[in-house]
Amino acid sequence: MSVGKDVITYLAENDWLNENAKRWGTKIGARAITAGTTMTELTPVVQKLNYAGLSTTIVYLGDGLYEKAGALDVKEQYLDLIHLIQEKALDATVTLQLTQLGLDIDFDFCYENVKEIVSEAYNYGVQVTIEMEDYGHVQPSFLMLEQLKEEYDNVGTVIQAYFYRAEEDIKKYKDVPIRLVKGAYDEPISVAYQTKEEIYTNYKKLLFEQLQNGIFTSIATHDQEIIAEVKQFVQQREIPLDAFEFQFLYGFDQQLQEQLVGEGYACSVYVPYGEEWYSYFMNRLAERPQNITKKVFNKKTNTVLATVAGAFVLGSLWGRRKNK
């Protein structure tokens, strides 16, 4: 890991910054890549994207929870979100992170929370995607998906291409709408590919196999080489354009999205919102800092990040001095 990424990761995990993020609000720059902290702020963002011909998938930001009261609050947030989608006629689906809904508390408790959300979404014709997290949560997440599929057909999931098991999983769940991602967690070599080249190769292999299977696929990538290859692949094999979509993170590559929509391709945008925006903001910066455009940063952002980055450097130097 580079020094720059070390600093950003430190900032993302800094307790003081996390605690004060709500007080600062998204004014430190996060509104460029998040849709605000409330559904009131979220609504016009989604409407604007829809007006531009983009569908959306909405995620309520937050980390894993270990208290039932917090998980129940998240469930209520998603139920309200589903009602909002119906009331405002938004072109939107929802994405669930199971650890927010109690997966680390109790499987059955989490299942009941998720089932209630999926059931309500089913009643309103809203698609639900089960997010995949780190490797330790993958198998219980798939188990929950299997149980939900016994009663509902409005649920899909995510396949992370850097896992060795990804090819087996994508075949096993061939009748489930899939969002294909490369994978973002720091996983050991025992379960995941480590190099960018390996991950890139496996991602493309899985993607082209999935497109030929005819199961709807959300192609989650900002890689323009992959996008160009997909366009060529589907044209050569006459794969219908409604069999897939390109999916982008909110706040990135808007011109590319407009171009693709103009060419007739379906595009969706992953739209995060909620008070727990800080960790998401910093993790996006850590993953691909070149994708965070200049509009994200302002005087307050730079002051805050520079102050804590300085603290990180001083802390590291002090730690080295103590260890001598």
C-alpha positions as a Markdown table, in Angstrom:
| # | Residue | x | y | z |
|---|---|---|---|---|
| 1 | Met | 0.0 | 0.0 | 0.0 |
| 2 | Ser | 1.3 | 3.4 | -0.9 |
| 3 | Val | 2.0 | 6.2 | 1.7 |
| 4 | Gly | -0.9 | 8.2 | 0.1 |
| 5 | Lys | -3.3 | 5.4 | 0.5 |
| 6 | Asp | -2.1 | 4.7 | 4.0 |
| 7 | Val | -2.9 | 8.3 | 4.9 |
| 8 | Ile | -6.4 | 8.1 | 3.3 |
| 9 | Thr | -7.1 | 4.8 | 5.0 |
| 10 | Tyr | -6.1 | 6.4 | 8.3 |
| 11 | Leu | -8.4 | 9.3 | 7.7 |
| 12 | Ala | -11.3 | 7.0 | 6.8 |
| 13 | Glu | -10.8 | 5.1 | 10.1 |
| 14 | Asn | -10.1 | 8.1 | 12.3 |
| 15 | Asp | -12.6 | 8.1 | 15.2 |
| 16 | Trp | -12.4 | 11.9 | 15.7 |
| 17 | Leu | -13.2 | 12.6 | 12.0 |
| 18 | Asn | -16.0 | 10.0 | 11.8 |
| 19 | Glu | -17.6 | 11.6 | 14.9 |
| 20 | Asn | -17.3 | 15.1 | 13.6 |
| 21 | Ala | -18.4 | 14.4 | 10.1 |
| 22 | Lys | -22.1 | 14.7 | 10.9 |
| 23 | Arg | -21.4 | 18.1 | 12.5 |
| 24 | Trp | -19.5 | 19.3 | 9.4 |
| 25 | Gly | -22.1 | 17.9 | 7.1 |
| 26 | Thr | -21.3 | 17.1 | 3.5 |
| 27 | Lys | -20.0 | 20.6 | 3.0 |
| 28 | Ile | -16.4 | 19.4 | 3.1 |
| 29 | Gly | -16.9 | 18.0 | -0.4 |
| 30 | Ala | -18.8 | 14.8 | -0.2 |
| 31 | Arg | -22.0 | 16.1 | -1.9 |
| 32 | Ala | -20.1 | 15.7 | -5.2 |
| 33 | Ile | -20.2 | 11.9 | -4.8 |
| 34 | Thr | -23.1 | 11.3 | -2.4 |
| 35 | Ala | -26.8 | 12.4 | -2.6 |
| 36 | Gly | -27.0 | 14.1 | 0.8 |
| 37 | Thr | -28.0 | 12.8 | 4.2 |
| 38 | Thr | -31.8 | 12.7 | 3.9 |
| 39 | Met | -34.4 | 11.4 | 1.5 |
| 40 | Thr | -35.4 | 15.1 | 1.0 |
| 41 | Glu | -31.9 | 15.7 | -0.4 |
| 42 | Leu | -31.9 | 12.4 | -2.2 |
| 43 | Thr | -35.1 | 12.9 | -4.2 |
| 44 | Pro | -34.0 | 15.7 | -6.6 |
| 45 | Val | -30.7 | 14.0 | -7.2 |
| 46 | Val | -32.5 | 10.8 | -8.4 |
| 47 | Gln | -35.1 | 12.8 | -10.4 |
| 48 | Lys | -32.3 | 14.7 | -12.2 |
| 49 | Leu | -30.6 | 11.4 | -13.1 |
| 50 | Asn | -33.8 | 9.9 | -14.3 |
| 51 | Tyr | -34.5 | 13.0 | -16.4 |
| 52 | Ala | -31.1 | 12.4 | -18.1 |
| 53 | Gly | -32.1 | 8.8 | -19.0 |
| 54 | Leu | -30.3 | 7.1 | -16.1 |
| 55 | Ser | -31.8 | 4.6 | -13.8 |
| 56 | Thr | -30.5 | 4.4 | -10.2 |
| 57 | Thr | -29.8 | 2.0 | -7.4 |
| 58 | Ile | -29.9 | 3.6 | -4.0 |
| 59 | Val | -28.0 | 2.6 | -0.9 |
| 60 | Tyr | -28.4 | 3.9 | 2.6 |
| 61 | Leu | -24.8 | 4.5 | 3.9 |
| 62 | Gly | -23.5 | 2.9 | 7.1 |
| 63 | Asp | -21.2 | 0.3 | 8.5 |
| 64 | Gly | -22.0 | -3.0 | 10.1 |
| 65 | Leu | -24.2 | -2.8 | 13.2 |
| 66 | Tyr | -24.1 | -4.9 | 16.3 |
| 67 | Glu | -27.2 | -3.7 | 18.1 |
| 68 | Lys | -30.7 | -4.7 | 17.1 |
| 69 | Ala | -32.2 | -1.2 | 17.6 |
| 70 | Gly | -29.8 | 0.2 | 15.0 |
| 71 | Ala | -30.5 | -2.5 | 12.5 |
| 72 | Leu | -34.3 | -2.0 | 12.9 |
| 73 | Asp | -33.8 | 1.7 | 12.2 |
| 74 | Val | -32.0 | 0.9 | 9.0 |
| 75 | Lys | -34.9 | -1.5 | 8.0 |
| 76 | Glu | -37.4 | 1.4 | 8.6 |
| 77 | Gln | -35.2 | 3.7 | 6.4 |
| 78 | Tyr | -35.4 | 1.2 | 3.6 |
| 79 | Leu | -39.1 | 0.7 | 3.9 |
| 80 | Asp | -39.6 | 4.5 | 3.8 |
| 81 | Leu | -37.2 | 4.6 | 0.8 |
| 82 | Ile | -39.4 | 2.0 | -1.1 |
| 83 | His | -42.5 | 4.1 | -0.4 |
| 84 | Leu | -40.6 | 7.2 | -1.7 |
| 85 | Ile | -39.7 | 5.4 | -4.9 |
| 86 | Gln | -43.4 | 4.5 | -5.5 |
| 87 | Glu | -44.8 | 7.9 | -4.5 |
| 88 | Lys | -42.3 | 9.9 | -6.6 |
| 89 | Ala | -42.4 | 7.4 | -9.5 |
| 90 | Leu | -38.6 | 7.2 | -9.4 |
| 91 | Asp | -36.7 | 4.9 | -11.7 |
| 92 | Ala | -34.8 | 3.3 | -8.8 |
| 93 | Thr | -33.9 | 0.0 | -7.2 |
| 94 | Val | -32.4 | -0.5 | -3.7 |
| 95 | Thr | -29.2 | -2.1 | -2.5 |
| 96 | Leu | -28.9 | -3.7 | 0.9 |
| 97 | Gln | -25.8 | -4.2 | 3.0 |
| 98 | Leu | -26.7 | -7.2 | 5.3 |
| 99 | Thr | -24.4 | -6.3 | 8.1 |
| 100 | Gln | -26.4 | -3.0 | 8.5 |
| 101 | Leu | -29.5 | -5.2 | 9.0 |
| 102 | Gly | -28.1 | -7.5 | 11.6 |
| 103 | Leu | -26.1 | -10.2 | 9.9 |
| 104 | Asp | -23.4 | -10.0 | 12.6 |
| 105 | Ile | -26.0 | -10.1 | 15.3 |
| 106 | Asp | -28.1 | -13.1 | 14.3 |
| 107 | Phe | -28.8 | -14.6 | 10.9 |
| 108 | Asp | -32.5 | -15.2 | 11.5 |
| 109 | Phe | -33.0 | -11.7 | 12.9 |
| 110 | Cys | -31.3 | -10.3 | 9.8 |
| 111 | Tyr | -33.3 | -12.5 | 7.5 |
| 112 | Glu | -36.6 | -11.2 | 8.9 |
| 113 | Asn | -35.5 | -7.6 | 8.4 |
| 114 | Val | -34.4 | -8.3 | 4.9 |
| 115 | Lys | -37.5 | -10.3 | 4.1 |
| 116 | Glu | -39.7 | -7.5 | 5.2 |
| 117 | Ile | -37.9 | -5.1 | 2.9 |
| 118 | Val | -37.9 | -7.4 | -0.1 |
| 119 | Ser | -41.6 | -8.2 | 0.5 |
| 120 | Glu | -42.5 | -4.5 | 0.5 |
| 121 | Ala | -40.4 | -3.9 | -2.5 |
| 122 | Tyr | -42.1 | -6.8 | -4.3 |
| 123 | Asn | -45.5 | -5.2 | -3.6 |
| 124 | Tyr | -44.3 | -2.0 | -5.3 |
| 125 | Gly | -42.4 | -3.5 | -8.1 |
| 126 | Val | -39.0 | -2.5 | -6.8 |
| 127 | Gln | -35.9 | -4.6 | -7.4 |
| 128 | Val | -33.6 | -5.3 | -4.5 |
| 129 | Thr | -29.9 | -6.2 | -4.7 |
| 130 | Ile | -28.1 | -8.0 | -1.9 |
| 131 | Glu | -24.7 | -6.4 | -1.6 |
| 132 | Met | -21.6 | -8.6 | -1.1 |
| 133 | Glu | -19.1 | -7.6 | 1.6 |
| 134 | Asp | -15.9 | -9.2 | 2.8 |
| 135 | Tyr | -15.2 | -12.9 | 2.3 |
| 136 | Gly | -16.4 | -13.9 | 5.8 |
| 137 | His | -19.9 | -12.6 | 4.9 |
| 138 | Val | -20.1 | -14.0 | 1.4 |
| 139 | Gln | -21.5 | -17.5 | 2.2 |
| 140 | Pro | -24.2 | -16.4 | 4.7 |
| 141 | Ser | -25.2 | -13.7 | 2.2 |
| 142 | Phe | -25.7 | -16.2 | -0.5 |
| 143 | Leu | -27.6 | -18.4 | 1.9 |
| 144 | Met | -30.0 | -15.6 | 2.6 |
| 145 | Leu | -30.4 | -14.9 | -1.1 |
| 146 | Glu | -31.4 | -18.6 | -1.6 |
| 147 | Gln | -34.0 | -18.4 | 1.0 |
| 148 | Leu | -35.4 | -15.1 | -0.3 |
| 149 | Lys | -35.6 | -16.5 | -3.9 |
| 150 | Glu | -37.9 | -19.3 | -2.7 |
| 151 | Glu | -40.6 | -16.6 | -2.2 |
| 152 | Tyr | -39.6 | -13.5 | -4.3 |
| 153 | Asp | -38.3 | -12.9 | -7.8 |
| 154 | Asn | -37.3 | -9.3 | -7.3 |
| 155 | Val | -34.0 | -9.9 | -5.6 |
| 156 | Gly | -30.5 | -10.0 | -7.2 |
| 157 | Thr | -27.0 | -10.0 | -5.9 |
| 158 | Val | -23.4 | -9.0 | -6.5 |
| 159 | Ile | -20.5 | -11.1 | -7.7 |
| 160 | Gln | -16.9 | -10.0 | -6.8 |
| 161 | Ala | -14.6 | -11.1 | -9.6 |
| 162 | Tyr | -11.4 | -11.1 | -7.4 |
| 163 | Phe | -12.7 | -14.2 | -5.5 |
| 164 | Tyr | -11.6 | -17.6 | -6.8 |
| 165 | Arg | -15.1 | -18.8 | -6.1 |
| 166 | Ala | -16.7 | -16.1 | -8.3 |
| 167 | Glu | -17.0 | -18.4 | -11.4 |
| 168 | Glu | -18.7 | -21.1 | -9.4 |
| 169 | Asp | -21.1 | -18.6 | -7.8 |
| 170 | Ile | -22.0 | -16.9 | -11.1 |
| 171 | Lys | -23.0 | -20.3 | -12.5 |
| 172 | Lys | -24.9 | -21.3 | -9.4 |
| 173 | Tyr | -26.9 | -18.2 | -9.4 |
| 174 | Lys | -27.4 | -18.0 | -13.2 |
| 175 | Asp | -31.1 | -17.2 | -12.8 |
| 176 | Val | -30.4 | -14.2 | -10.6 |
| 177 | Pro | -29.8 | -10.7 | -11.8 |
| 178 | Ile | -26.2 | -10.0 | -11.1 |
| 179 | Arg | -24.1 | -6.8 | -10.5 |
| 180 | Leu | -20.5 | -7.8 | -11.5 |
| 181 | Val | -17.8 | -5.8 | -9.7 |
| 182 | Lys | -14.1 | -6.4 | -9.3 |
| 183 | Gly | -14.1 | -6.3 | -5.5 |
| 184 | Ala | -12.9 | -3.7 | -3.0 |
| 185 | Tyr | -12.0 | -5.4 | 0.2 |
| 186 | Asp | -8.4 | -6.4 | 1.2 |
| 187 | Glu | -8.6 | -10.2 | 0.9 |
| 188 | Pro | -5.8 | -12.8 | 1.4 |
| 189 | Ile | -4.3 | -14.7 | -1.4 |
| 190 | Ser | -5.9 | -17.9 | 0.0 |
| 191 | Val | -9.3 | -16.7 | -1.3 |
| 192 | Ala | -8.7 | -13.9 | -3.8 |
| 193 | Tyr | -6.6 | -12.9 | -6.8 |
| 194 | Gln | -4.1 | -10.2 | -5.8 |
| 195 | Thr | -2.8 | -8.5 | -8.9 |
| 196 | Lys | -4.8 | -6.0 | -11.0 |
| 197 | Glu | -4.0 | -8.1 | -14.1 |
| 198 | Glu | -5.5 | -11.3 | -12.6 |
| 199 | Ile | -8.6 | -9.5 | -11.4 |
| 200 | Tyr | -9.0 | -7.7 | -14.7 |
| 201 | Thr | -8.7 | -11.0 | -16.6 |
| 202 | Asn | -11.2 | -12.8 | -14.4 |
| 203 | Tyr | -13.7 | -9.9 | -14.5 |
| 204 | Lys | -13.8 | -9.9 | -18.3 |
| 205 | Lys | -14.0 | -13.7 | -18.4 |
| 206 | Leu | -17.0 | -13.7 | -16.1 |
| 207 | Leu | -18.6 | -10.8 | -17.8 |
| 208 | Phe | -18.6 | -12.2 | -21.3 |
| 209 | Glu | -19.8 | -15.6 | -20.1 |
| 210 | Gln | -22.7 | -13.8 | -18.3 |
| 211 | Leu | -23.7 | -11.7 | -21.3 |
| 212 | Gln | -24.0 | -14.9 | -23.4 |
| 213 | Asn | -26.2 | -16.5 | -20.8 |
| 214 | Gly | -28.9 | -13.9 | -21.3 |
| 215 | Ile | -29.3 | -13.1 | -17.6 |
| 216 | Phe | -29.5 | -9.4 | -16.8 |
| 217 | Thr | -26.2 | -8.1 | -15.7 |
| 218 | Ser | -25.2 | -4.7 | -14.2 |
| 219 | Ile | -21.6 | -4.1 | -15.4 |
| 220 | Ala | -20.2 | -2.1 | -12.6 |
| 221 | Thr | -17.0 | -0.5 | -14.0 |
| 222 | His | -15.6 | 2.9 | -15.0 |
| 223 | Asp | -12.9 | 1.2 | -17.1 |
| 224 | Gln | -13.3 | 2.6 | -20.6 |
| 225 | Glu | -11.4 | -0.3 | -22.2 |
| 226 | Ile | -13.8 | -2.8 | -20.7 |
| 227 | Ile | -16.8 | -0.7 | -21.8 |
| 228 | Ala | -15.5 | -0.5 | -25.4 |
| 229 | Glu | -14.9 | -4.3 | -25.4 |
| 230 | Val | -18.5 | -4.9 | -24.1 |
| 231 | Lys | -19.9 | -2.7 | -26.9 |
| 232 | Gln | -18.0 | -4.6 | -29.5 |
| 233 | Phe | -18.8 | -8.0 | -28.0 |
| 234 | Val | -22.6 | -7.4 | -27.9 |
| 235 | Gln | -22.7 | -6.0 | -31.4 |
| 236 | Gln | -20.8 | -9.0 | -32.8 |
| 237 | Arg | -23.1 | -11.5 | -31.1 |
| 238 | Glu | -26.2 | -9.5 | -31.5 |
| 239 | Ile | -26.9 | -9.5 | -27.7 |
| 240 | Pro | -29.9 | -7.3 | -27.0 |
| 241 | Leu | -29.2 | -4.0 | -25.2 |
| 242 | Asp | -31.8 | -4.7 | -22.6 |
| 243 | Ala | -29.9 | -7.7 | -21.4 |
| 244 | Phe | -27.4 | -5.6 | -19.5 |
| 245 | Glu | -26.6 | -2.1 | -18.2 |
| 246 | Phe | -23.5 | -0.2 | -17.4 |
| 247 | Gln | -23.4 | 0.9 | -13.8 |
| 248 | Phe | -21.5 | 3.9 | -12.5 |
| 249 | Leu | -20.8 | 5.4 | -9.1 |
| 250 | Tyr | -22.6 | 8.7 | -8.5 |
| 251 | Gly | -20.5 | 11.7 | -9.2 |
| 252 | Phe | -18.1 | 10.1 | -11.7 |
| 253 | Asp | -17.8 | 10.0 | -15.5 |
| 254 | Gln | -21.1 | 11.9 | -16.2 |
| 255 | Gln | -20.0 | 12.7 | -19.8 |
| 256 | Leu | -19.4 | 9.0 | -20.5 |
| 257 | Gln | -22.8 | 8.2 | -19.1 |
| 258 | Glu | -24.5 | 10.7 | -21.3 |
| 259 | Gln | -22.6 | 9.4 | -24.3 |
| 260 | Leu | -23.6 | 5.8 | -23.6 |
| 261 | Val | -27.3 | 6.8 | -23.1 |
| 262 | Gly | -27.1 | 8.7 | -26.4 |
| 263 | Glu | -25.9 | 5.5 | -28.1 |
| 264 | Gly | -28.8 | 3.6 | -26.8 |
| 265 | Tyr | -27.1 | 1.7 | -23.9 |
| 266 | Ala | -28.9 | 1.4 | -20.5 |
| 267 | Cys | -27.0 | 3.0 | -17.7 |
| 268 | Ser | -27.6 | 3.1 | -14.0 |
| 269 | Val | -26.0 | 5.1 | -11.2 |
| 270 | Tyr | -25.2 | 3.8 | -7.7 |
| 271 | Val | -26.5 | 6.6 | -5.5 |
| 272 | Pro | -25.4 | 6.6 | -1.8 |
| 273 | Tyr | -27.0 | 8.8 | 0.8 |
| 274 | Gly | -27.2 | 9.0 | 4.6 |
| 275 | Glu | -25.5 | 10.5 | 7.6 |
| 276 | Glu | -22.8 | 7.9 | 7.6 |
| 277 | Trp | -21.2 | 9.4 | 4.4 |
| 278 | Tyr | -17.7 | 10.0 | 5.7 |
| 279 | Ser | -16.3 | 6.5 | 5.5 |
| 280 | Tyr | -17.8 | 6.0 | 2.0 |
| 281 | Phe | -16.3 | 9.3 | 0.8 |
| 282 | Met | -12.8 | 8.5 | 2.1 |
| 283 | Asn | -12.9 | 4.9 | 0.8 |
| 284 | Arg | -13.7 | 6.1 | -2.7 |
| 285 | Leu | -10.7 | 8.5 | -2.5 |
| 286 | Ala | -8.5 | 5.6 | -1.3 |
| 287 | Glu | -9.5 | 3.3 | -4.1 |
| 288 | Arg | -9.0 | 5.6 | -7.1 |
| 289 | Pro | -8.0 | 9.1 | -6.1 |
| 290 | Gln | -7.6 | 10.1 | -9.7 |
| 291 | Asn | -11.4 | 9.7 | -10.1 |
| 292 | Ile | -12.1 | 12.3 | -7.4 |
| 293 | Thr | -12.4 | 15.4 | -9.5 |
| 294 | Lys | -11.3 | 18.9 | -8.4 |
| 295 | Lys | -14.9 | 19.9 | -7.6 |
| 296 | Val | -14.9 | 17.5 | -4.6 |
| 297 | Phe | -12.3 | 19.6 | -2.8 |
| 298 | Asn | -12.8 | 23.0 | -1.3 |
| 299 | Lys | -10.9 | 25.1 | 1.3 |
| 300 | Lys | -12.6 | 23.4 | 4.2 |
| 301 | Thr | -11.9 | 19.9 | 2.8 |
| 302 | Asn | -8.2 | 20.7 | 2.2 |
| 303 | Thr | -7.9 | 22.2 | 5.7 |
| 304 | Val | -9.4 | 19.2 | 7.4 |
| 305 | Leu | -7.5 | 16.6 | 5.4 |
| 306 | Ala | -4.2 | 18.4 | 5.7 |
| 307 | Thr | -4.6 | 18.7 | 9.5 |
| 308 | Val | -5.3 | 15.1 | 10.0 |
| 309 | Ala | -2.8 | 13.9 | 7.4 |
| 310 | Gly | -0.2 | 16.0 | 9.3 |
| 311 | Ala | -1.3 | 14.2 | 12.5 |
| 312 | Phe | -0.8 | 10.9 | 10.8 |
| 313 | Val | 2.7 | 11.7 | 9.7 |
| 314 | Leu | 3.6 | 13.1 | 13.2 |
| 315 | Gly | 2.1 | 10.1 | 14.8 |
| 316 | Ser | 4.1 | 7.7 | 12.6 |
| 317 | Leu | 7.3 | 9.6 | 13.3 |
| 318 | Trp | 6.6 | 9.5 | 17.1 |
| 319 | Gly | 5.8 | 5.8 | 16.9 |
| 320 | Arg | 9.1 | 5.2 | 15.2 |
| 321 | Arg | 11.0 | 7.3 | 17.7 |
| 322 | Lys | 9.5 | 5.4 | 20.6 |
| 323 | Asn | 10.4 | 2.1 | 19.0 |
| 324 | Lys | 14.0 | 3.0 | 18.7 |
